[in-house]
Amino acid sequence: MKRYGWLVVVAVVGGCAVVLAQEAPAGAKMQGRAIVLHAARLLDVSAGKIVAPGEVLVEGERIVAAGTSVEHPAGAEVIDLGDTTLMPGLIDAHVHLFLHPGAEDLQTVEESVPQRTIIATLAAKADLMAGFTAERDMGTEGAGSADTAVMRAIDEGLIPGPRLRISGNAVDILGGHEDANRFNPAQHVLSNADYANTADEIEAVIREQHKQGSTFVKMYETGPDSMVKGEFHTPYQYTEAQLQAGVDEAARLGMNVGVHAQGEPGTLYAAQAGVASIDHATQLSDETMRLMKEKQIPAVPTFTIFEYFAEHAASPEEAAREHKMLEYKIHEFKRQVTAGVPMAVGSDVGPFPHGTQAKELELMVQYGMTPAAVLQADYLNGARILRWQGQIGELKAGYFADVVAVPGNPLEDITAVERVGFVMKGGVVYRQGLGNRD
């Protein structure tokens, strides 16, 4: 039986108060009541195995117990999810809530920040309903600190969405990766990132972004990328010392740094500086891989966006280029897996539809990892990158009650994560397409 209430949200848009009536998520009125989730199986993330049957006891926003059987307190609601596997909520370490399919540059100059913020709230809901209960938004792409409003609205229960780590705009050099380089300079089109050309400027930008609500730092370290006679090339943007200045300033503020870094020598500089993650990581030298393994810096491959661009290219020539880039990336990824480079799961969703990014786990398995290893990369390394280790990523007592259920056994068929039928975040049920409630 579904239980609904109504929330009244008052927003201020263009100086006018707008009242939005929104149906509260199922379970929102019941956070104080114990809930027992029961299913045929449960994923033990650390052990990389399935236990059967599976049960999770939830009280408030936290897990009280999890295993093959748990206490059923008097008056507890029991949700029987049948022939499914209980898993922690999925983590996407690389998303763009403020982007949607279509020309990225045109979105950032043609769509207003209020319009893009509305789009971001819809994207957050789509991701949550797909089972992603925690995400790292890797730059608003020109919408500044608008992600602060989205994060706070989610945290306050005004709108549905994942737990978020946010960066505001990314940090970039003049003429860098996201600097509107293809537009007429006379039009003075704004960059999609915040300029910082020196170590002092990097520190100043990080302080300003933190003041506006950012909870981590995203820096562009390489770009643009090209394939020349089968070889990958991408110029670096910041020196190791400049990246180190960013890492140190972020740490002072209780944050960390994730970098967009496709290849050498930028990926090496990022590893030397001790960033939290190297995203895309298409090309890593032996020394870079050694440092990443030694320092436990995960690579975030983002295969889904590469595949999407290859399949949706505007011309045959562009499609051929994108396919060559993807083929090179797959080859290099297999080297990285063999070398023991830590991995995390991030899809770069936004340029492709939100709510479909679980395909990333499937591709990482397809290109060389086991399902167990990919799930551990998603949950354990993802939680660490987002600085929620010990809080999310496992079904354990004291962790947030972020739980999803998928049909079948994801260790036998990883595509099960693309068919999430039940979503709970913080003890609140947001989606239930499986099982029965008592």
C-alpha positions in Angstrom: 0.0 0.0 0.0 1.4 3.4 -1.0 1.4 6.1 1.6 1.8 9.7 0.2 1.8 13.2 1.7 2.1 16.5 0.1 5.0 19.0 0.4 4.5 22.6 -0.5 7.7 24.2 -1.8 8.1 27.9 -2.2 10.7 29.0 -4.7 11.8 32.5 -5.8 12.2 32.8 -9.5 13.0 36.2 -11.0 11.9 37.9 -7.9 8.5 36.2 -7.8 7.3 33.6 -5.3 6.2 30.4 -7.0 4.4 27.7 -5.0 5.1 24.2 -6.2 3.0 21.3 -4.8 4.9 18.1 -4.8 3.9 14.6 -3.8 6.2 13.4 -1.0 8.0 10.1 -1.7 6.5 6.9 -0.4 7.7 6.3 3.1 8.6 9.9 3.8 6.1 10.0 6.7 7.5 6.8 8.2 11.1 7.5 9.0 10.7 6.8 12.7 9.3 3.4 12.1 11.4 0.3 11.7 11.5 -1.3 8.3 12.7 -4.8 7.4 13.7 -5.4 3.8 13.7 -9.0 2.8 14.9 -10.5 -0.5 16.3 -13.8 -1.9 19.8 -12.5 -1.9 22.1 -9.7 -0.4 25.4 -8.5 -1.8 28.3 -8.6 0.7 30.4 -5.9 -0.9 33.7 -6.4 0.9 33.7 -10.1 0.4 32.5 -9.8 -3.2 29.9 -12.5 -2.7 26.2 -13.1 -2.4 24.5 -14.3 0.8 21.1 -15.9 0.8 18.5 -14.9 1.9 19.1 -11.3 2.6 17.6 -8.9 5.1 18.2 -5.3 6.2 16.7 -3.7 9.3 16.3 0.1 9.0 15.4 2.5 11.7 15.3 6.2 10.8 17.9 7.0 8.2 20.4 4.3 9.2 20.9 0.6 8.9 20.6 -1.3 12.2 21.6 -4.7 10.9 22.0 -6.6 7.7 22.7 -10.3 6.8 20.8 -13.5 6.1 18.3 -12.7 8.9 17.7 -9.7 11.2 15.5 -8.9 14.1 11.9 -8.1 13.2 10.9 -5.5 15.9 7.2 -5.4 16.9 5.3 -3.2 14.6 8.1 -3.1 12.0 7.0 -2.8 8.4 8.2 -5.7 6.3 8.9 -5.2 2.6 9.3 -8.5 0.8 11.2 -7.9 -2.4 11.0 -11.5 -3.6 13.6 -12.9 -6.1 15.9 -9.9 -6.0 19.3 -9.0 -4.6 19.6 -6.2 -2.0 22.6 -3.9 -2.7 23.8 -0.6 -1.4 22.7 2.4 -3.5 24.8 2.9 -6.5 27.5 5.6 -6.7 28.3 7.7 -9.8 31.6 9.5 -9.2 31.3 11.6 -12.4 28.0 13.2 -13.4 26.9 16.5 -14.9 23.4 17.4 -13.6 23.4 20.7 -15.5 23.9 19.0 -18.9 21.5 17.2 -21.2 21.9 15.5 -24.7 22.7 18.1 -27.4 25.4 20.6 -28.2 27.1 21.3 -24.9 28.4 24.8 -25.8 25.0 25.9 -27.0 23.3 24.7 -23.8 25.7 26.9 -21.7 25.1 30.0 -23.8 21.5 29.7 -24.9 19.9 28.3 -21.7 19.6 30.6 -18.6 20.9 29.4 -15.2 17.4 29.1 -13.8 16.4 26.9 -16.8 19.5 24.8 -16.3 18.8 24.5 -12.6 15.3 23.2 -13.3 16.9 20.7 -15.7 19.4 19.7 -13.0 16.6 18.9 -10.5 14.9 16.6 -13.0 18.3 14.9 -13.7 18.9 14.4 -10.0 15.5 12.7 -9.7 16.1 10.5 -12.7 19.5 9.3 -11.3 18.0 8.5 -7.9 15.2 6.5 -9.5 17.8 4.5 -11.4 19.3 3.5 -8.1 22.1 6.1 -7.8 21.9 7.4 -4.2 25.2 9.2 -4.2 26.9 11.3 -6.9 29.8 13.7 -7.5 28.7 16.5 -9.8 31.8 17.3 -11.8 31.2 20.9 -12.7 28.1 22.9 -13.6 29.6 23.9 -16.9 29.0 27.6 -16.5 26.1 27.6 -14.0 28.5 28.6 -11.2 27.2 27.7 -7.7 23.7 26.8 -8.8 24.5 23.2 -7.8 24.6 24.4 -4.2 20.9 25.2 -4.4 20.2 21.7 -5.8 22.2 20.0 -3.2 20.6 21.9 -0.3 17.1 21.3 -1.7 17.8 17.6 -1.8 19.3 17.6 1.7 16.3 19.5 3.1 13.9 17.0 1.5 12.3 19.5 -0.9 13.2 17.6 -4.0 14.2 13.9 -4.6 17.8 13.3 -5.6 21.1 11.6 -4.6 23.5 12.7 -1.9 25.7 15.1 -3.7 29.3 16.3 -3.7 29.5 19.5 -5.8 32.2 21.6 -7.3 30.4 24.6 -8.8 32.3 25.5 -11.9 35.4 23.5 -12.7 38.8 25.3 -12.6 40.5 26.0 -15.9 43.3 28.1 -17.5 42.7 30.9 -20.0 42.1 29.3 -23.4 41.8 25.9 -21.7 39.5 22.9 -22.1 36.2 24.7 -21.4 36.9 28.2 -22.5 34.4 28.7 -25.3 37.3 28.5 -27.7 35.2 28.0 -30.8 33.2 31.2 -30.5 33.9 34.6 -32.0 36.4 36.2 -29.5 34.7 39.6 -30.1 31.5 38.3 -28.5 33.4 37.6 -25.2 31.5 34.4 -24.5 32.1 33.3 -21.0 34.1 30.3 -20.1 32.2 27.2 -18.7 34.8 27.1 -15.9 36.6 29.5 -13.5 39.9 30.9 -14.6 43.0 30.2 -12.6 46.4 30.6 -14.3 48.8 30.5 -11.3 49.1 28.7 -8.0 47.9 31.9 -6.2 44.9 32.2 -8.5 44.1 28.5 -8.0 44.0 29.1 -4.3 41.8 32.2 -4.6 39.3 30.4 -6.9 39.0 27.4 -4.6 38.3 29.7 -1.7 35.6 31.6 -3.6 34.0 28.3 -4.8 34.0 27.0 -1.2 32.4 30.2 0.0 29.6 29.6 -2.5 29.0 26.0 -1.3 31.4 23.7 -3.1 32.3 20.5 -1.3 35.2 19.4 -3.6 37.3 20.8 -6.4 37.2 19.8 -10.1 40.2 20.9 -12.2 40.8 20.5 -15.9 44.3 19.2 -16.4 44.4 18.2 -20.1 42.8 19.0 -23.5 42.1 19.1 -26.3 42.6 15.5 -27.3 43.7 14.0 -30.6 44.8 10.8 -32.2 47.8 11.2 -34.6 48.9 8.1 -36.4 47.4 5.9 -33.8 49.0 7.8 -30.9 47.1 9.7 -28.3 48.0 13.4 -27.6 46.6 15.9 -25.1 48.4 19.0 -23.8 48.6 19.5 -20.0 47.3 22.7 -18.4 48.7 22.8 -14.9 52.2 21.8 -13.6 52.6 19.4 -10.8 53.4 22.3 -8.4 50.2 24.1 -9.5 48.1 21.0 -9.0 49.8 20.5 -5.6 48.7 24.0 -4.6 45.1 23.1 -5.4 45.3 19.8 -3.5 46.8 21.5 -0.5 44.2 24.4 -0.5 41.3 21.9 -0.9 42.6 19.8 2.0 42.8 22.9 4.2 39.1 23.4 3.6 38.2 19.8 4.2 37.8 19.0 0.5 39.6 17.0 -2.2 40.4 17.4 -5.9 39.2 15.4 -8.9 40.8 16.1 -12.2 39.8 15.8 -15.8 43.0 14.2 -17.1 43.1 12.2 -20.3 46.8 11.5 -20.8 50.5 12.2 -20.3 52.1 14.1 -18.9 49.1 15.7 -17.2 48.0 12.4 -15.7 51.5 12.0 -14.2 51.4 15.5 -12.7 48.0 14.7 -11.2 49.3 11.4 -9.6 52.4 13.2 -8.2 50.2 15.9 -6.7 48.0 13.3 -4.9 44.6 14.1 -6.4 41.5 12.1 -5.2 40.8 10.7 -8.7 42.0 10.9 -12.3 38.9 11.0 -14.5 38.8 9.6 -18.0 42.5 8.4 -17.6 42.7 7.3 -21.2 46.5 7.3 -21.2 48.6 6.4 -18.2 52.4 5.8 -18.3 54.0 3.0 -16.3 55.2 5.5 -13.7 51.7 7.1 -13.4 50.1 3.7 -12.9 52.7 2.8 -10.2 52.0 6.0 -8.3 48.3 5.6 -8.6 48.6 2.1 -7.2 51.0 3.2 -4.4 48.8 6.2 -3.4 45.5 4.4 -4.1 44.3 7.1 -6.5 41.5 5.6 -8.6 41.0 6.0 -12.3 37.5 6.8 -13.4 37.3 5.5 -17.0 33.9 7.0 -18.1 33.4 4.5 -20.9 29.7 5.3 -21.4 30.3 8.9 -22.7 33.0 7.7 -25.1 30.6 5.0 -26.5 27.8 7.5 -26.7 29.8 10.0 -28.7 31.0 7.3 -31.0 27.5 6.1 -31.7 26.0 9.6 -32.0 28.6 11.4 -34.0 27.5 14.2 -36.4 29.4 12.8 -39.4 31.1 9.6 -40.5 34.5 11.3 -40.1 33.7 12.2 -36.5 32.3 8.8 -35.8 35.6 7.2 -37.1 37.6 9.5 -34.9 35.5 8.7 -31.8 35.7 5.0 -32.4 39.4 5.1 -32.7 39.6 7.0 -29.4 37.3 4.4 -27.8 39.4 1.5 -29.2 42.6 3.1 -27.8 40.9 3.7 -24.5 39.8 0.0 -24.2 43.3 -1.2 -24.9 44.8 1.1 -22.3 42.2 0.2 -19.8 43.2 -3.4 -20.0 46.8 -2.4 -19.3 45.6 -0.4 -16.3 43.6 -3.4 -14.9 46.6 -5.7 -15.3 48.8 -3.2 -13.5 46.5 -3.1 -10.6 45.4 0.6 -10.9 42.5 1.3 -8.5 39.2 2.0 -10.3 36.0 3.9 -9.5 32.8 4.1 -11.4 31.8 7.4 -13.1 29.8 7.7 -16.3 30.0 11.4 -17.3 26.2 11.3 -17.6 24.6 14.5 -18.9 25.6 14.6 -22.5 23.6 11.3 -22.6 20.3 10.8 -20.7 20.3 10.8 -17.0 19.1 7.7 -15.3 20.8 5.4 -17.9 24.3 5.5 -16.6 24.4 2.0 -15.0 25.6 1.0 -18.4 29.1 2.1 -17.1 29.3 -1.0 -14.9 28.4 -3.3 -17.8 31.1 -1.7 -20.0 33.8 -2.0 -17.3 33.0 -5.7 -17.1 32.9 -6.1 -20.9 36.4 -4.5 -21.1 38.2 -6.6 -18.5 37.0 -6.5 -14.9 34.9 -9.0 -13.0 31.5 -8.0 -11.8 32.6 -8.3 -8.2 35.6 -6.0 -8.9 33.5 -3.4 -10.6 30.9 -3.4 -7.8 33.7 -3.0 -5.2 35.2 -0.2 -7.3 31.8 1.5 -7.4 31.0 1.1 -3.7 34.3 1.2 -1.9 36.4 3.5 -4.0 33.4 5.6 -4.8 32.6 6.1 -1.2 36.2 7.1 -0.5 36.3 9.6 -3.4 33.1 11.2 -2.2 34.5 11.2 1.4 31.6 9.2 2.7 33.6 6.0 3.5 32.0 4.3 6.5 28.7 5.9 5.6 27.7 4.6 2.2 28.7 1.8 -0.1 28.0 -1.2 2.1 25.0 -2.8 3.9 26.3 -2.5 7.4 25.1 -1.3 10.8 25.5 2.4 11.2 25.6 3.1 7.5 23.0 5.3 5.8 20.0 3.2 4.7 20.7 3.7 1.0 19.5 0.4 -0.5 18.4 -0.8 -3.9 17.1 -4.1 -5.2 17.8 -5.6 -8.6 16.5 -8.8 -10.3 18.7 -11.8 -10.4 22.4 -12.0 -9.3 24.6 -9.1 -10.3 27.8 -11.2 -9.8 26.5 -13.5 -12.6 24.9 -10.8 -14.7 26.2 -7.2 -14.1 23.4 -5.8 -16.3 21.0 -6.4 -13.4 22.1 -3.0 -12.1 20.4 -1.5 -15.1 17.1 -2.8 -13.9 16.8 -1.4 -10.4 13.2 -1.9 -9.1 13.5 -0.6 -5.5 15.2 2.5 -4.2 15.6 3.6 -0.6 17.7 6.6 0.4 18.2 7.5 4.0 15.4 5.2 5.1 12.9 6.7 2.7 11.4 4.5 -0.1 11.5 6.5 -3.4 10.7 3.7 -5.8 9.1 0.3 -5.3 8.4 -1.8 -8.4 9.1 -5.1 -6.8 7.7 -7.1 -3.9 5.0 -6.5 -1.3 4.7 -4.3 1.8 3.1 -5.5 5.0 
